[in-house]
Amino acid sequence: MANHYELVDLTVADRIATLTLKREKQLNALSQELLTDLDAAIGEVSWRIRNDGDVRVLLLQGAGRAFAAGADIAQMKDLSAPLAESFSQLGQRVFTSLERLPIPTIALVHGYALGGGMELAMACDMRIAAEGTKFGQPEVTLGVVPGFGGSQRLPKIVGQGNALHLLLTGDSIDANEAHRIGLVTQVVPAQELSAAGLQVANRLLQLGPQALAGVKRAVYEGAELTLDAGLAFEAARFGMCFATEEQQEGMAAFVERRKPSFGVN
Ligand code: CO8
């Protein structure tokens, strides 16, 4: 099944949704129109998770030479301060709705992930990069700060020191350096990027969707809490797992020395 928005493709096959940015000529620069299509496509994925149950993992990639080379500079160059703020809020809202999907999301990053492009990749749970990919937050070189969540998500992913280095210098780093600082979890040859994404996705499909959704909530919501509140949140979610068939199946399979089977829809 494939749904075509103008600037984003959504395909679903074998319970894996793939979102592809397709503004190739502008290296998938994130224009208002692209963000609007991305918003709609994420909304469709969310609807299908809730209603059809036929989507369990999401892959996000860019068509052409790049994942995404940032927010559309030509489009935002003459914005007034209030409009710039609302453009920033639009991107933030779309990226947060991506992050809050209750399924694992994996960014498959190649070419460039700069500015808003890197911020989009950071709104996914995992990032796999093609060798040679350039990552960076060059906003300071344009006289601005990040506007799609970079100043908030980057320190959480790579630590404040690494984040400040990237944010203050605006320097780009390559995929290997991104791996070293923990921005990406895997670096593969470009021609193996899709296969690497599918491999991780297929492993995730073998696991219980409720447990995966629970891990995401514990990590993302826990990050907003004090340690004590986060631990309480985790304990409550841990308890809730024991009212699920997933827990019964997972633990029964362990003691019976067999592979668990987590009810495939
Ligand atoms: N915005 C608009 N157009 C872009 C962008 C962009 N970010 N990046 C590339 N393009 C366009 C180019 O203008 C060019 O278009 P055309 O063919 O019509 O001239 C086409 O894509 C191809 O680009 P290049 O010819 O430049 O390709 P190169 O291979 O020579 O260079 C680079 C590739 C190095 C990636 C180069 O394009 C570049 O430096 N791009 C800009 C990178 C950048 O600075 N990104 C950060 C943008 S700022 C940002 O993302 C802030 C996010 C928060 C926004 C908050 C809202 C208020």
py3Dmol code that shows the C-alpha trace and the ligand (Angstrom):
import py3Dmol

protein = """\
ATOM      1  CA  MET A   1       0.000   0.000   0.000  1.00  0.00           C
ATOM      2  CA  ALA A   2       1.366   3.448  -0.865  1.00  0.00           C
ATOM      3  CA  ASN A   3      -0.045   6.875  -0.159  1.00  0.00           C
ATOM      4  CA  HIS A   4       1.429   9.842  -1.965  1.00  0.00           C
ATOM      5  CA  TYR A   5       1.364  13.257  -0.455  1.00  0.00           C
ATOM      6  CA  GLU A   6       2.963  15.824  -2.714  1.00  0.00           C
ATOM      7  CA  LEU A   7       6.308  15.974  -0.921  1.00  0.00           C
ATOM      8  CA  VAL A   8       6.241  12.827   1.202  1.00  0.00           C
ATOM      9  CA  ASP A   9       5.625   9.181   0.293  1.00  0.00           C
ATOM     10  CA  LEU A  10       4.112   6.794   2.792  1.00  0.00           C
ATOM     11  CA  THR A  11       4.327   3.088   2.059  1.00  0.00           C
ATOM     12  CA  VAL A  12       3.342   0.249   4.343  1.00  0.00           C
ATOM     13  CA  ALA A  13       4.573  -3.295   3.757  1.00  0.00           C
ATOM     14  CA  ASP A  14       4.790  -6.165   6.213  1.00  0.00           C
ATOM     15  CA  ARG A  15       3.848  -3.868   9.133  1.00  0.00           C
ATOM     16  CA  ILE A  16       6.751  -1.506   8.389  1.00  0.00           C
ATOM     17  CA  ALA A  17       5.807   2.035   7.371  1.00  0.00           C
ATOM     18  CA  THR A  18       8.357   3.957   5.317  1.00  0.00           C
ATOM     19  CA  LEU A  19       8.159   7.720   5.050  1.00  0.00           C
ATOM     20  CA  THR A  20      10.265   9.236   2.284  1.00  0.00           C
ATOM     21  CA  LEU A  21      10.883  12.967   1.929  1.00  0.00           C
ATOM     22  CA  LYS A  22      10.755  13.746  -1.761  1.00  0.00           C
ATOM     23  CA  ARG A  23      11.887  17.259  -2.462  1.00  0.00           C
ATOM     24  CA  GLU A  24      15.053  15.957  -4.021  1.00  0.00           C
ATOM     25  CA  LYS A  25      16.070  19.022  -6.044  1.00  0.00           C
ATOM     26  CA  GLN A  26      16.284  21.129  -2.871  1.00  0.00           C
ATOM     27  CA  LEU A  27      17.953  18.285  -0.941  1.00  0.00           C
ATOM     28  CA  ASN A  28      14.655  17.830   0.952  1.00  0.00           C
ATOM     29  CA  ALA A  29      14.902  21.300   2.497  1.00  0.00           C
ATOM     30  CA  LEU A  30      12.029  21.498   4.957  1.00  0.00           C
ATOM     31  CA  SER A  31       9.577  24.001   3.555  1.00  0.00           C
ATOM     32  CA  GLN A  32       6.228  24.769   5.152  1.00  0.00           C
ATOM     33  CA  GLU A  33       4.586  22.591   2.471  1.00  0.00           C
ATOM     34  CA  LEU A  34       6.873  19.646   3.163  1.00  0.00           C
ATOM     35  CA  LEU A  35       6.274  19.953   6.913  1.00  0.00           C
ATOM     36  CA  THR A  36       2.519  20.044   6.298  1.00  0.00           C
ATOM     37  CA  ASP A  37       2.705  16.858   4.216  1.00  0.00           C
ATOM     38  CA  LEU A  38       4.929  15.222   6.813  1.00  0.00           C
ATOM     39  CA  ASP A  39       2.411  16.162   9.501  1.00  0.00           C
ATOM     40  CA  ALA A  40      -0.416  14.570   7.509  1.00  0.00           C
ATOM     41  CA  ALA A  41       1.583  11.422   6.803  1.00  0.00           C
ATOM     42  CA  ILE A  42       2.536  11.041  10.485  1.00  0.00           C
ATOM     43  CA  GLY A  43      -1.136  11.567  11.338  1.00  0.00           C
ATOM     44  CA  GLU A  44      -2.038   8.753   8.951  1.00  0.00           C
ATOM     45  CA  VAL A  45       0.548   6.455  10.527  1.00  0.00           C
ATOM     46  CA  SER A  46      -0.832   7.299  13.977  1.00  0.00           C
ATOM     47  CA  TRP A  47      -4.390   6.566  12.796  1.00  0.00           C
ATOM     48  CA  ARG A  48      -3.349   3.227  11.330  1.00  0.00           C
ATOM     49  CA  ILE A  49      -1.547   2.221  14.528  1.00  0.00           C
ATOM     50  CA  ARG A  50      -4.695   2.942  16.527  1.00  0.00           C
ATOM     51  CA  ASN A  51      -7.312   1.615  14.114  1.00  0.00           C
ATOM     52  CA  ASP A  52      -5.820  -0.926  11.725  1.00  0.00           C
ATOM     53  CA  GLY A  53      -2.908  -2.112  13.844  1.00  0.00           C
ATOM     54  CA  ASP A  54      -0.986  -2.810  10.647  1.00  0.00           C
ATOM     55  CA  VAL A  55       2.006  -0.546  11.395  1.00  0.00           C
ATOM     56  CA  ARG A  56       4.531  -1.576  14.035  1.00  0.00           C
ATOM     57  CA  VAL A  57       7.777   0.165  12.987  1.00  0.00           C
ATOM     58  CA  LEU A  58       8.502   3.359  11.040  1.00  0.00           C
ATOM     59  CA  LEU A  59      11.476   4.091   8.807  1.00  0.00           C
ATOM     60  CA  LEU A  60      12.150   7.685   7.736  1.00  0.00           C
ATOM     61  CA  GLN A  61      14.424   8.519   4.817  1.00  0.00           C
ATOM     62  CA  GLY A  62      15.118  11.160   2.190  1.00  0.00           C
ATOM     63  CA  ALA A  63      14.946  10.663  -1.564  1.00  0.00           C
ATOM     64  CA  GLY A  64      17.828  11.796  -3.760  1.00  0.00           C
ATOM     65  CA  ARG A  65      21.219  13.043  -2.519  1.00  0.00           C
ATOM     66  CA  ALA A  66      20.324  13.845   1.073  1.00  0.00           C
ATOM     67  CA  PHE A  67      18.214  12.993   4.070  1.00  0.00           C
ATOM     68  CA  ALA A  68      17.456  16.707   4.525  1.00  0.00           C
ATOM     69  CA  ALA A  69      19.677  19.801   4.239  1.00  0.00           C
ATOM     70  CA  GLY A  70      17.712  21.823   6.779  1.00  0.00           C
ATOM     71  CA  ALA A  71      14.801  24.171   6.967  1.00  0.00           C
ATOM     72  CA  ASP A  72      14.166  25.996   3.702  1.00  0.00           C
ATOM     73  CA  ILE A  73      16.450  29.014   3.970  1.00  0.00           C
ATOM     74  CA  ALA A  74      15.009  30.764   0.901  1.00  0.00           C
ATOM     75  CA  GLN A  75      11.507  30.473   2.331  1.00  0.00           C
ATOM     76  CA  MET A  76      12.365  31.688   5.829  1.00  0.00           C
ATOM     77  CA  LYS A  77      14.873  34.416   4.971  1.00  0.00           C
ATOM     78  CA  ASP A  78      12.357  37.291   5.003  1.00  0.00           C
ATOM     79  CA  LEU A  79      10.074  36.069   7.780  1.00  0.00           C
ATOM     80  CA  SER A  80       9.005  38.525  10.460  1.00  0.00           C
ATOM     81  CA  ALA A  81       9.793  37.576  14.064  1.00  0.00           C
ATOM     82  CA  PRO A  82       6.220  36.384  14.808  1.00  0.00           C
ATOM     83  CA  LEU A  83       6.068  34.300  11.623  1.00  0.00           C
ATOM     84  CA  ALA A  84       9.504  32.822  12.298  1.00  0.00           C
ATOM     85  CA  GLU A  85       8.300  31.818  15.757  1.00  0.00           C
ATOM     86  CA  SER A  86       5.219  30.134  14.347  1.00  0.00           C
ATOM     87  CA  PHE A  87       7.317  28.339  11.667  1.00  0.00           C
ATOM     88  CA  SER A  88       9.540  27.087  14.457  1.00  0.00           C
ATOM     89  CA  GLN A  89       6.467  25.925  16.387  1.00  0.00           C
ATOM     90  CA  LEU A  90       5.104  24.144  13.311  1.00  0.00           C
ATOM     91  CA  GLY A  91       8.303  22.124  12.886  1.00  0.00           C
ATOM     92  CA  GLN A  92       8.510  21.420  16.607  1.00  0.00           C
ATOM     93  CA  ARG A  93       4.917  20.183  16.701  1.00  0.00           C
ATOM     94  CA  VAL A  94       5.398  17.879  13.705  1.00  0.00           C
ATOM     95  CA  PHE A  95       8.671  16.466  15.042  1.00  0.00           C
ATOM     96  CA  THR A  96       7.163  15.917  18.495  1.00  0.00           C
ATOM     97  CA  SER A  97       4.225  14.045  16.987  1.00  0.00           C
ATOM     98  CA  LEU A  98       6.790  11.827  15.239  1.00  0.00           C
ATOM     99  CA  GLU A  99       8.655  11.248  18.503  1.00  0.00           C
ATOM    100  CA  ARG A 100       5.424  10.409  20.324  1.00  0.00           C
ATOM    101  CA  LEU A 101       4.290   7.703  17.922  1.00  0.00           C
ATOM    102  CA  PRO A 102       3.900   4.592  20.094  1.00  0.00           C
ATOM    103  CA  ILE A 103       6.097   2.501  17.769  1.00  0.00           C
ATOM    104  CA  PRO A 104       9.872   2.478  17.231  1.00  0.00           C
ATOM    105  CA  THR A 105      11.063   4.923  14.579  1.00  0.00           C
ATOM    106  CA  ILE A 106      14.368   4.730  12.720  1.00  0.00           C
ATOM    107  CA  ALA A 107      15.928   7.504  10.630  1.00  0.00           C
ATOM    108  CA  LEU A 108      17.977   6.221   7.687  1.00  0.00           C
ATOM    109  CA  VAL A 109      20.311   9.117   7.065  1.00  0.00           C
ATOM    110  CA  HIS A 110      22.484   9.714   4.016  1.00  0.00           C
ATOM    111  CA  GLY A 111      24.148  12.640   2.288  1.00  0.00           C
ATOM    112  CA  TYR A 112      23.315  15.554   4.548  1.00  0.00           C
ATOM    113  CA  ALA A 113      21.415  15.929   7.816  1.00  0.00           C
ATOM    114  CA  LEU A 114      21.906  19.606   8.554  1.00  0.00           C
ATOM    115  CA  GLY A 115      19.951  22.016  10.742  1.00  0.00           C
ATOM    116  CA  GLY A 116      16.292  21.025  10.578  1.00  0.00           C
ATOM    117  CA  GLY A 117      17.322  17.803   8.829  1.00  0.00           C
ATOM    118  CA  MET A 118      19.419  16.736  11.782  1.00  0.00           C
ATOM    119  CA  GLU A 119      16.626  17.867  14.108  1.00  0.00           C
ATOM    120  CA  LEU A 120      14.202  15.638  12.206  1.00  0.00           C
ATOM    121  CA  ALA A 121      16.542  12.658  12.492  1.00  0.00           C
ATOM    122  CA  MET A 122      16.833  13.359  16.233  1.00  0.00           C
ATOM    123  CA  ALA A 123      13.054  13.136  16.604  1.00  0.00           C
ATOM    124  CA  CYS A 124      13.372   9.448  15.648  1.00  0.00           C
ATOM    125  CA  ASP A 125      14.247   6.838  18.256  1.00  0.00           C
ATOM    126  CA  MET A 126      17.280   5.537  16.360  1.00  0.00           C
ATOM    127  CA  ARG A 127      19.526   6.801  13.593  1.00  0.00           C
ATOM    128  CA  ILE A 128      21.463   4.668  11.121  1.00  0.00           C
ATOM    129  CA  ALA A 129      23.823   6.572   8.822  1.00  0.00           C
ATOM    130  CA  ALA A 130      25.392   5.893   5.466  1.00  0.00           C
ATOM    131  CA  GLU A 131      29.171   6.316   5.385  1.00  0.00           C
ATOM    132  CA  GLY A 132      30.123   9.870   4.489  1.00  0.00           C
ATOM    133  CA  THR A 133      26.906  11.487   5.733  1.00  0.00           C
ATOM    134  CA  LYS A 134      27.427  15.030   7.028  1.00  0.00           C
ATOM    135  CA  PHE A 135      25.652  16.042  10.232  1.00  0.00           C
ATOM    136  CA  GLY A 136      25.565  19.525  11.700  1.00  0.00           C
ATOM    137  CA  GLN A 137      23.608  22.357  13.246  1.00  0.00           C
ATOM    138  CA  PRO A 138      24.875  25.314  11.166  1.00  0.00           C
ATOM    139  CA  GLU A 139      22.212  27.736  12.401  1.00  0.00           C
ATOM    140  CA  VAL A 140      24.752  30.066  14.072  1.00  0.00           C
ATOM    141  CA  THR A 141      26.427  30.537  10.685  1.00  0.00           C
ATOM    142  CA  LEU A 142      23.070  31.899   9.464  1.00  0.00           C
ATOM    143  CA  GLY A 143      22.698  34.174  12.484  1.00  0.00           C
ATOM    144  CA  VAL A 144      20.016  32.132  14.243  1.00  0.00           C
ATOM    145  CA  VAL A 145      19.564  29.419  16.854  1.00  0.00           C
ATOM    146  CA  PRO A 146      18.043  26.023  16.039  1.00  0.00           C
ATOM    147  CA  GLY A 147      14.267  26.213  15.747  1.00  0.00           C
ATOM    148  CA  PHE A 148      13.065  22.636  15.340  1.00  0.00           C
ATOM    149  CA  GLY A 149      14.199  21.239  18.686  1.00  0.00           C
ATOM    150  CA  GLY A 150      17.969  20.954  18.170  1.00  0.00           C
ATOM    151  CA  SER A 151      18.969  22.869  21.277  1.00  0.00           C
ATOM    152  CA  GLN A 152      16.774  20.550  23.356  1.00  0.00           C
ATOM    153  CA  ARG A 153      17.154  17.098  21.780  1.00  0.00           C
ATOM    154  CA  LEU A 154      20.856  17.233  20.855  1.00  0.00           C
ATOM    155  CA  PRO A 155      22.143  17.581  24.478  1.00  0.00           C
ATOM    156  CA  LYS A 156      19.873  14.709  25.529  1.00  0.00           C
ATOM    157  CA  ILE A 157      21.334  12.462  22.837  1.00  0.00           C
ATOM    158  CA  VAL A 158      25.044  13.348  22.851  1.00  0.00           C
ATOM    159  CA  GLY A 159      25.492  15.172  26.189  1.00  0.00           C
ATOM    160  CA  GLN A 160      25.764  18.893  26.799  1.00  0.00           C
ATOM    161  CA  GLY A 161      29.471  19.199  25.965  1.00  0.00           C
ATOM    162  CA  ASN A 162      29.252  17.567  22.554  1.00  0.00           C
ATOM    163  CA  ALA A 163      26.006  19.390  21.844  1.00  0.00           C
ATOM    164  CA  LEU A 164      27.404  22.802  22.712  1.00  0.00           C
ATOM    165  CA  HIS A 165      30.462  22.138  20.551  1.00  0.00           C
ATOM    166  CA  LEU A 166      28.265  21.392  17.528  1.00  0.00           C
ATOM    167  CA  LEU A 167      25.736  24.147  18.226  1.00  0.00           C
ATOM    168  CA  LEU A 168      28.288  26.878  18.949  1.00  0.00           C
ATOM    169  CA  THR A 169      30.720  26.145  16.111  1.00  0.00           C
ATOM    170  CA  GLY A 170      28.129  25.160  13.504  1.00  0.00           C
ATOM    171  CA  ASP A 171      30.710  22.618  12.304  1.00  0.00           C
ATOM    172  CA  SER A 172      29.639  19.548  10.395  1.00  0.00           C
ATOM    173  CA  ILE A 173      30.796  16.097  11.441  1.00  0.00           C
ATOM    174  CA  ASP A 174      30.857  12.919   9.388  1.00  0.00           C
ATOM    175  CA  ALA A 175      29.001   9.706  10.117  1.00  0.00           C
ATOM    176  CA  ASN A 176      31.908   8.089  11.975  1.00  0.00           C
ATOM    177  CA  GLU A 177      32.244  11.043  14.339  1.00  0.00           C
ATOM    178  CA  ALA A 178      28.443  11.056  14.742  1.00  0.00           C
ATOM    179  CA  HIS A 179      28.729   7.399  15.738  1.00  0.00           C
ATOM    180  CA  ARG A 180      31.551   8.121  18.170  1.00  0.00           C
ATOM    181  CA  ILE A 181      29.509  10.731  20.051  1.00  0.00           C
ATOM    182  CA  GLY A 182      26.344   8.593  20.034  1.00  0.00           C
ATOM    183  CA  LEU A 183      24.314  10.598  17.546  1.00  0.00           C
ATOM    184  CA  VAL A 184      23.913   7.521  15.338  1.00  0.00           C
ATOM    185  CA  THR A 185      23.848   3.897  16.407  1.00  0.00           C
ATOM    186  CA  GLN A 186      25.250   2.359  13.238  1.00  0.00           C
ATOM    187  CA  VAL A 187      27.236   3.411  10.153  1.00  0.00           C
ATOM    188  CA  VAL A 188      26.918   1.316   7.000  1.00  0.00           C
ATOM    189  CA  PRO A 189      27.947   1.617   3.346  1.00  0.00           C
ATOM    190  CA  ALA A 190      25.390   3.753   1.481  1.00  0.00           C
ATOM    191  CA  GLN A 191      24.115   0.844  -0.595  1.00  0.00           C
ATOM    192  CA  GLU A 192      23.353  -1.096   2.592  1.00  0.00           C
ATOM    193  CA  LEU A 193      21.368   1.619   4.353  1.00  0.00           C
ATOM    194  CA  SER A 194      17.876   0.320   3.497  1.00  0.00           C
ATOM    195  CA  ALA A 195      18.827  -3.251   4.318  1.00  0.00           C
ATOM    196  CA  ALA A 196      20.289  -2.177   7.664  1.00  0.00           C
ATOM    197  CA  GLY A 197      17.059  -0.337   8.491  1.00  0.00           C
ATOM    198  CA  LEU A 198      14.928  -3.324   7.526  1.00  0.00           C
ATOM    199  CA  GLN A 199      17.088  -5.627   9.585  1.00  0.00           C
ATOM    200  CA  VAL A 200      16.522  -3.584  12.750  1.00  0.00           C
ATOM    201  CA  ALA A 201      12.834  -3.148  11.881  1.00  0.00           C
ATOM    202  CA  ASN A 202      12.358  -6.884  11.465  1.00  0.00           C
ATOM    203  CA  ARG A 203      13.966  -7.563  14.817  1.00  0.00           C
ATOM    204  CA  LEU A 204      11.605  -5.071  16.438  1.00  0.00           C
ATOM    205  CA  LEU A 205       8.631  -6.795  14.791  1.00  0.00           C
ATOM    206  CA  GLN A 206       9.446  -9.913  16.794  1.00  0.00           C
ATOM    207  CA  LEU A 207       8.909  -8.025  20.065  1.00  0.00           C
ATOM    208  CA  GLY A 208       5.736  -7.056  21.876  1.00  0.00           C
ATOM    209  CA  PRO A 209       4.299  -3.717  20.707  1.00  0.00           C
ATOM    210  CA  GLN A 210       3.041  -2.798  24.172  1.00  0.00           C
ATOM    211  CA  ALA A 211       6.474  -3.330  25.708  1.00  0.00           C
ATOM    212  CA  LEU A 212       8.087  -1.251  22.956  1.00  0.00           C
ATOM    213  CA  ALA A 213       5.565   1.552  23.428  1.00  0.00           C
ATOM    214  CA  GLY A 214       6.145   1.340  27.185  1.00  0.00           C
ATOM    215  CA  VAL A 215       9.910   1.697  26.786  1.00  0.00           C
ATOM    216  CA  LYS A 216       9.438   4.817  24.661  1.00  0.00           C
ATOM    217  CA  ARG A 217       7.115   6.430  27.194  1.00  0.00           C
ATOM    218  CA  ALA A 218       9.388   5.570  30.110  1.00  0.00           C
ATOM    219  CA  VAL A 219      12.412   7.072  28.352  1.00  0.00           C
ATOM    220  CA  TYR A 220      10.838  10.212  26.856  1.00  0.00           C
ATOM    221  CA  GLU A 221       8.439  11.056  29.672  1.00  0.00           C
ATOM    222  CA  GLY A 222      10.989  10.021  32.282  1.00  0.00           C
ATOM    223  CA  ALA A 223      13.467  12.497  30.789  1.00  0.00           C
ATOM    224  CA  GLU A 224      11.137  15.329  31.820  1.00  0.00           C
ATOM    225  CA  LEU A 225      10.939  14.180  35.450  1.00  0.00           C
ATOM    226  CA  THR A 226      13.111  14.155  38.560  1.00  0.00           C
ATOM    227  CA  LEU A 227      14.843  10.823  39.233  1.00  0.00           C
ATOM    228  CA  ASP A 228      12.327   9.888  41.944  1.00  0.00           C
ATOM    229  CA  ALA A 229       9.328  10.756  39.775  1.00  0.00           C
ATOM    230  CA  GLY A 230      10.884   8.938  36.808  1.00  0.00           C
ATOM    231  CA  LEU A 231      11.478   5.824  38.896  1.00  0.00           C
ATOM    232  CA  ALA A 232       7.876   5.939  40.125  1.00  0.00           C
ATOM    233  CA  PHE A 233       6.706   6.274  36.527  1.00  0.00           C
ATOM    234  CA  GLU A 234       8.840   3.296  35.506  1.00  0.00           C
ATOM    235  CA  ALA A 235       7.558   1.151  38.409  1.00  0.00           C
ATOM    236  CA  ALA A 236       3.942   1.946  37.523  1.00  0.00           C
ATOM    237  CA  ARG A 237       4.520   0.992  33.889  1.00  0.00           C
ATOM    238  CA  PHE A 238       6.377  -2.136  34.930  1.00  0.00           C
ATOM    239  CA  GLY A 239       3.355  -3.150  37.001  1.00  0.00           C
ATOM    240  CA  MET A 240       0.988  -2.450  34.113  1.00  0.00           C
ATOM    241  CA  CYS A 241       2.966  -4.872  31.927  1.00  0.00           C
ATOM    242  CA  PHE A 242       1.860  -7.693  34.216  1.00  0.00           C
ATOM    243  CA  ALA A 243      -1.706  -7.177  33.054  1.00  0.00           C
ATOM    244  CA  THR A 244      -0.694  -7.879  29.438  1.00  0.00           C
ATOM    245  CA  GLU A 245      -0.587 -11.078  27.430  1.00  0.00           C
ATOM    246  CA  GLU A 246       2.838  -9.978  26.228  1.00  0.00           C
ATOM    247  CA  GLN A 247       4.300 -10.391  29.716  1.00  0.00           C
ATOM    248  CA  GLN A 248       2.621 -13.759  30.189  1.00  0.00           C
ATOM    249  CA  GLU A 249       3.838 -15.007  26.824  1.00  0.00           C
ATOM    250  CA  GLY A 250       7.344 -13.538  27.148  1.00  0.00           C
ATOM    251  CA  MET A 251       8.017 -15.041  30.568  1.00  0.00           C
ATOM    252  CA  ALA A 252       6.226 -18.338  29.857  1.00  0.00           C
ATOM    253  CA  ALA A 253       8.329 -18.751  26.713  1.00  0.00           C
ATOM    254  CA  PHE A 254      11.481 -18.170  28.744  1.00  0.00           C
ATOM    255  CA  VAL A 255      10.695 -20.842  31.343  1.00  0.00           C
ATOM    256  CA  GLU A 256       9.446 -23.243  28.660  1.00  0.00           C
ATOM    257  CA  ARG A 257      12.669 -22.642  26.688  1.00  0.00           C
ATOM    258  CA  ARG A 258      10.881 -21.624  23.513  1.00  0.00           C
ATOM    259  CA  LYS A 259      10.768 -18.498  21.352  1.00  0.00           C
ATOM    260  CA  PRO A 260       7.993 -16.107  22.423  1.00  0.00           C
ATOM    261  CA  SER A 261       5.250 -15.267  19.980  1.00  0.00           C
ATOM    262  CA  PHE A 262       3.867 -11.782  20.522  1.00  0.00           C
ATOM    263  CA  GLY A 263       0.429 -11.826  18.861  1.00  0.00           C
ATOM    264  CA  VAL A 264       0.915 -10.542  15.366  1.00  0.00           C
ATOM    265  CA  ASN A 265      -2.110  -8.663  14.110  1.00  0.00           C
TER     266      ASN A 265
END
"""
ligand_1 = """\
57
CO8
N 17.122 25.583 2.140
C 16.738 25.864 0.878
N 17.320 25.314 -0.205
C 18.335 24.462 -0.006
C 18.793 24.130 1.283
C 18.135 24.731 2.386
N 18.453 24.445 3.657
N 19.820 23.275 1.162
C 20.002 23.065 -0.149
N 19.102 23.779 -0.864
C 18.958 23.850 -2.321
C 20.009 24.722 -2.953
O 19.616 26.081 -2.887
C 20.024 24.187 -4.366
O 18.895 24.689 -5.059
P 19.058 25.214 -6.569
O 19.537 24.018 -7.346
O 17.667 25.644 -6.907
O 20.061 26.316 -6.514
C 19.801 22.701 -4.175
O 19.191 22.554 -2.880
C 21.085 21.895 -4.168
O 21.962 22.473 -3.219
P 23.471 22.889 -3.553
O 23.597 23.293 -4.987
O 23.915 23.865 -2.523
O 24.190 21.477 -3.373
P 25.694 21.217 -2.905
O 25.932 19.765 -3.064
O 26.629 22.156 -3.595
O 25.727 21.595 -1.342
C 24.924 21.589 0.933
C 25.006 20.835 -0.414
C 26.325 21.686 1.545
C 24.018 20.772 1.851
C 24.364 23.007 0.709
O 23.172 22.906 -0.053
C 24.039 23.741 1.969
O 24.925 24.228 2.651
N 22.729 23.833 2.325
C 22.270 24.560 3.481
C 22.605 23.826 4.748
C 22.107 24.589 5.954
O 22.640 25.627 6.307
N 21.075 24.038 6.618
C 20.537 24.616 7.813
C 19.397 25.481 7.491
S 18.830 26.393 8.905
C 17.824 25.333 9.718
O 17.633 24.225 9.324
C 17.184 25.855 10.936
C 16.057 24.977 11.412
C 15.127 25.694 12.286
C 14.199 26.551 11.535
C 13.389 27.378 12.419
C 12.325 28.139 11.676
C 12.173 29.531 12.050
"""
view = py3Dmol.view(width=600, height=400)
view.addModel(protein, "pdb")
view.setStyle({"model": 0}, {"cartoon": {"style": "trace"}})
view.addModel(ligand_1, "xyz")
view.setStyle({"model": 1}, {"stick": {}})
view.zoomTo()
view.show()
